[in-house]
Amino acid sequence: MPEAPRSIAIVLLSAIGDVVHGMPVATSLKAAWPEARVTWIIQPLAHGLVEPHPDVDEFIVFDRSAGIKAFRDFRHATAGRSFDLVVALQVYLKAGLLTGMIRSPRKLGFDRRRARDFNWLFTTERIPPHAPQHVQDQYFEFLDHLGVAPVQEWKFGFTEAERRSQEEFFAELDRPALAVVVGTTRPGKNWIPERYARVLEVAEADLGLKPVIVGSENALEMDAAREIMEMSRAAPVLALRNDVRRLAWLLDGSALMLSPDTGPLHVATALGTPVVSLYGYTDPKRVGPYRGSRDLIIDRFSRPGETLPTAGFRKGNMRRIEVTDVLEKLEQAVRDIRPAE
C-alpha cells in the first residue's frame, strides 16, 4: 500500500454544480489523511463559493479568461513544487493540461472511456471503468480507488457577517421564502416564463410562500426575471446578484427552492434545502439533486425502461412540464416542511 500522501492537489475547475460535488471529496481526503496539505486548483467563480472550505489548505485560482497568461501564471504558482497525489476530477482538455503541468508521481484520473479530449494522457493512474452513475458517485469512485471512506459533508463555512446579512434579509419577509431560479446560460434547460408566472401566483396566494428570484445578474437571467414579473400577479423579491456567497446563504435560509438543472440547485441540495427540480434537457439520474429532494424531481427526460444515467441532451422536453406538475410537487414539499415549523 502506498504511503499516506503529504500533499494532495485536486484539479476541479469550473462549473458550480461540479465544484459542489467536489466538496465532500476534499473533506474525505482530509479525514483520511489529516496531516496532508490539500490544494484545490479552481476557477474564480467557483473559488468564490468554496474558498472558506475548512478542509482545503490552499487554492490555486486558474483564470481561463486570461488566455495563455493563465497557464503561465499557473506554471509560476506551481514552480518548484511537487505533490504526492493529484486527483484529476475533470475530463476536459484544459484540466488535462494543468494536470500535465503538475509535478507528481501519482496522477489519478478517469478511466480511458470516460476521459474526454485525450485527458487520460495526462494521468499516470486511472480509476476502473464503471457503469454510468450520478456525477457525485463518480467522484466517490476516486475515494474508493484510494481506499478512502466518503464523508458526505458539504462545508460552506458561513461567516458571522454572512449570517447577519442572512438574518436581516429574511427578517424583511412576511412568510417562508421560495427561492426560484428562472434562467440558465443553456437555453435548453429553461422553463417557460408564462408557466413560472402562474406558479409564483399560486405559491404566494395559496401556499403561503414568498417567491424570491435568485441567481446572477447576467442578461439572460435578468430578462427572464423581468418578463415573469410583468406577467405575474405575484410580487416576487428580485434578488439577482453576482455574488455566489450571497446566493448560498439565500438558499440556506429559504424554506424551498424551485429550479431547473443549474449550479444553485446543487448548492441548495448540499445545504439541505428541499428543491422542486425541473428536468427535461438533462438527465436527473446523472445530474439531479444528490440527496433529500429526489422525490421532488419532475423528470421529463427519462424514457420508459431507461435505468442508466446518460450525459446526453434532449431538446424541447422542458415544454412537457406543466404548471400542474410543479404545483403538485410544491404542495407536497409544503406539506413535508410544515410539521417541522
C-alpha positions in Angstrom: 0.0 0.0 0.0 1.4 3.5 -0.9 2.4 5.7 2.0 0.0 8.3 3.1 0.3 11.4 0.9 1.7 14.5 2.5 0.5 16.8 -0.3 -2.6 16.4 -2.5 -3.8 18.5 -5.5 -7.4 18.4 -6.6 -8.0 19.5 -10.2 -11.6 20.6 -10.4 -12.0 23.9 -12.1 -15.3 25.4 -13.1 -19.0 24.5 -13.0 -20.7 25.3 -9.7 -22.5 22.0 -9.7 -19.3 20.0 -10.2 -17.5 22.0 -7.6 -20.3 21.3 -5.1 -19.9 17.6 -5.8 -16.1 18.1 -5.2 -16.5 19.5 -1.7 -17.0 16.1 0.1 -14.0 14.7 -1.8 -11.8 17.3 -0.2 -13.4 16.6 3.2 -12.9 12.9 2.8 -9.3 13.2 1.8 -8.5 15.4 4.8 -10.4 13.0 7.1 -8.3 10.0 5.8 -5.0 11.9 5.9 -5.3 14.8 8.3 -1.7 15.7 8.1 -1.8 16.1 4.3 -1.8 19.5 2.7 -4.8 19.8 0.4 -4.5 22.2 -2.6 -7.5 22.8 -4.9 -7.0 24.1 -8.4 -10.1 26.0 -9.3 -11.5 28.9 -11.4 -12.5 32.3 -9.9 -16.3 32.0 -9.7 -16.2 28.6 -8.1 -13.4 29.7 -5.8 -15.7 32.5 -4.6 -18.2 29.9 -3.4 -16.0 27.4 -1.7 -13.0 29.5 -0.6 -13.8 29.2 3.2 -13.7 25.4 3.0 -12.0 24.2 6.2 -10.5 21.1 4.7 -8.7 22.9 1.9 -5.3 24.4 2.9 -4.7 26.3 -0.3 -6.5 27.3 -3.5 -4.7 27.9 -6.8 -7.0 30.0 -8.9 -6.8 29.5 -12.7 -8.5 32.3 -14.6 -9.1 30.9 -18.1 -10.3 34.3 -19.3 -6.7 35.4 -19.2 -5.9 33.1 -22.0 -2.3 31.9 -22.4 -1.3 34.1 -19.4 -3.4 31.9 -17.2 -1.2 28.9 -18.0 1.9 31.0 -17.4 0.6 32.1 -14.0 -0.3 28.5 -13.1 3.2 27.3 -14.0 4.6 30.1 -11.9 2.4 29.2 -9.0 3.5 25.5 -9.1 7.1 26.1 -10.0 9.5 24.0 -7.9 6.6 22.2 -6.2 5.7 18.5 -6.2 2.6 16.8 -4.9 2.4 13.2 -3.7 -1.0 12.8 -5.2 -3.1 14.6 -7.9 -6.8 13.8 -8.0 -8.0 14.9 -11.5 -11.8 15.1 -11.3 -12.4 16.7 -14.7 -12.2 15.2 -18.2 -11.6 18.3 -20.4 -8.5 19.4 -22.2 -7.7 22.5 -20.1 -7.9 20.5 -16.9 -5.7 17.8 -18.5 -3.1 20.4 -19.5 -3.0 21.7 -15.9 -2.7 18.1 -14.6 0.2 17.5 -17.0 2.0 20.6 -15.7 1.9 19.5 -12.1 4.9 17.5 -10.8 3.7 14.3 -9.2 4.5 10.6 -9.3 0.8 9.8 -9.0 -1.9 11.5 -11.0 -5.3 9.8 -10.7 -7.9 10.4 -13.3 -10.9 8.8 -15.0 -10.7 5.6 -17.0 -9.9 5.9 -20.7 -13.5 5.5 -21.8 -14.8 8.4 -19.7 -11.9 10.7 -20.2 -12.5 13.2 -23.0 -10.1 15.3 -25.1 -7.4 12.6 -24.6 -7.4 13.6 -20.9 -6.1 10.2 -19.9 -2.8 11.1 -21.5 -2.1 13.5 -18.6 -2.6 10.9 -15.8 -0.4 8.1 -14.5 -3.2 6.1 -12.9 -6.9 5.7 -13.6 -10.0 4.6 -11.7 -11.6 1.4 -13.1 -14.3 1.5 -15.7 -17.8 1.7 -14.2 -21.4 1.8 -15.4 -22.8 5.3 -15.7 -24.0 6.8 -12.5 -24.6 10.2 -10.8 -21.7 12.7 -11.0 -21.3 12.7 -7.2 -21.0 8.9 -7.2 -18.4 9.2 -10.0 -16.3 11.4 -7.8 -16.7 9.0 -4.9 -15.2 6.3 -7.2 -11.8 8.2 -6.8 -12.1 7.8 -3.0 -13.0 4.1 -3.3 -9.9 3.6 -5.5 -7.7 5.3 -2.9 -9.3 3.3 0.0 -10.8 6.4 1.5 -14.2 6.4 3.1 -16.5 9.0 1.7 -17.6 11.7 4.1 -20.8 13.1 2.8 -20.5 16.6 4.2 -20.7 19.9 2.3 -19.0 22.6 4.4 -19.8 26.2 3.3 -18.4 27.8 6.4 -20.7 30.9 6.6 -19.1 33.7 8.4 -20.7 35.7 11.2 -21.1 38.6 8.8 -22.9 36.4 6.3 -25.2 35.1 9.0 -26.1 38.6 10.0 -26.8 39.5 6.4 -28.9 36.4 6.0 -30.9 37.2 9.2 -31.5 40.8 8.0 -32.7 39.7 4.6 -35.2 37.1 5.8 -36.5 39.4 8.6 -38.0 41.5 5.8 -40.2 38.7 4.5 -43.6 38.0 6.0 -43.6 34.3 5.1 -41.2 31.4 4.3 -39.1 32.0 1.1 -39.4 30.0 -2.1 -36.1 30.6 -3.9 -36.6 30.5 -7.7 -34.1 30.2 -10.5 -35.8 31.4 -13.7 -32.9 31.2 -16.2 -29.7 29.4 -17.0 -26.9 30.0 -19.5 -28.0 27.0 -21.5 -31.5 27.8 -23.1 -32.5 24.2 -23.4 -32.7 23.9 -19.6 -35.0 26.8 -19.2 -38.7 26.5 -18.4 -41.4 28.7 -20.0 -41.9 32.2 -18.4 -45.7 32.2 -18.6 -45.7 29.0 -16.5 -43.3 30.4 -13.9 -45.7 33.4 -13.7 -48.7 31.2 -12.9 -46.7 29.1 -10.4 -45.5 32.1 -8.5 -49.0 33.4 -8.2 -50.3 30.2 -6.6 -47.2 29.9 -4.4 -47.8 33.3 -3.0 -51.6 33.4 -2.8 -52.4 29.8 -1.8 -49.2 28.1 -0.5 -48.1 30.7 2.0 -44.7 31.2 0.3 -42.8 34.4 -0.7 -41.1 33.9 -4.1 -37.5 35.2 -4.2 -35.9 35.1 -7.6 -32.2 34.2 -7.2 -29.2 33.8 -9.4 -26.8 36.1 -11.2 -27.2 39.4 -13.0 -26.3 38.0 -16.4 -28.6 39.3 -19.2 -30.5 36.1 -19.7 -31.5 35.8 -16.1 -32.3 39.4 -15.7 -34.5 39.4 -18.9 -36.3 36.2 -17.8 -37.0 37.6 -14.3 -38.4 40.9 -15.7 -40.6 39.0 -18.2 -42.0 36.8 -15.5 -42.6 39.7 -13.1 -44.5 41.6 -15.8 -46.8 38.5 -16.5 -47.5 37.6 -12.9 -49.8 38.9 -10.3 -47.3 37.7 -7.6 -44.8 40.2 -6.2 -41.6 38.2 -6.0 -38.5 39.7 -4.4 -35.8 40.2 -7.1 -32.5 39.0 -5.5 -30.3 38.6 -8.5 -26.7 39.5 -7.7 -23.2 38.5 -9.0 -22.3 37.1 -5.6 -22.2 33.4 -5.1 -21.7 33.5 -1.4 -24.8 35.7 -1.0 -26.6 33.2 -3.3 -25.5 30.4 -0.9 -26.9 32.0 2.2 -30.1 32.9 0.4 -30.6 29.3 -0.5 -29.6 28.2 3.0 -32.3 30.4 4.5 -35.1 29.6 2.1 -37.8 27.1 3.0 -37.9 25.7 -0.5 -36.4 26.1 -3.9 -37.7 25.8 -7.5 -35.1 25.4 -10.2 -34.1 23.8 -13.5 -30.8 22.0 -13.7 -28.2 24.6 -12.7 -25.5 25.2 -10.2 -27.7 26.8 -7.5 -29.8 23.7 -7.4 -26.8 21.7 -6.3 -25.8 24.3 -3.7 -29.3 24.2 -2.2 -29.3 20.4 -2.1 -25.9 20.4 -0.4 -27.3 22.8 2.2 -30.3 20.6 2.8 -32.9 23.0 1.3 -35.7 21.0 -0.4 -35.7 21.5 -4.2 -38.6 21.1 -6.7 -36.4 20.5 -9.7 -37.3 20.7 -13.4 -35.6 18.2 -15.7 -36.2 17.7 -19.4 -33.0 18.7 -21.2 -30.6 16.8 -18.9 -30.8 13.5 -17.1 -31.7 13.7 -13.3 -30.2 10.3 -12.9 -26.8 11.8 -13.6 -27.1 15.4 -12.6 -30.2 15.6 -10.4 -30.3 16.6 -6.7 -28.0 14.1 -5.0 -29.8 13.8 -1.7 -33.0 14.8 0.0 -35.0 16.1 -2.9 -35.3 13.2 -5.3 -39.0 12.7 -4.7 -39.5 16.3 -5.8 -37.9 15.8 -9.2 -40.1 16.4 -12.2 -38.4 14.2 -14.8 -39.4 14.7 -18.5 -36.0 13.5 -19.7 -36.2 9.8 -19.0 -37.9 7.4 -21.3 -39.7 4.2 -20.2 -37.3 1.4 -19.4 -34.2 3.7 -19.0 -32.3 2.9 -15.9 -28.7 4.1 -16.6 -27.8 7.8 -16.5 -26.8 9.5 -19.7 -24.7 12.6 -20.4 -26.8 13.4 -23.5 -29.2 16.3 -24.0 -32.9 16.2 -25.2 -34.2 19.4 -26.7 -37.8 20.5 -26.2 -38.6 18.4 -23.2 -38.9 21.3 -20.8 -42.1 22.2 -22.5 -43.6 18.9 -21.3 -43.5 20.2 -17.7 -46.9 21.7 -16.9 -47.9 24.2 -14.3 -50.0 21.5 -12.5 -46.9 19.2 -12.3 -44.9 21.9 -10.5 -47.8 22.9 -8.2 -48.3 19.3 -7.2 -44.6 19.0 -6.1 -44.7 22.4 -4.3 -47.8 21.3 -2.4 -46.1 18.1 -1.5 -43.0 20.0 -0.3 -45.0 22.4 1.8 -46.8 19.5 3.5 -43.4 18.0 4.3 -41.9 21.1 5.9 -44.9 22.5 7.8 -45.0 19.9 10.6 -41.4 20.9 11.5 -42.2 24.6 11.7 
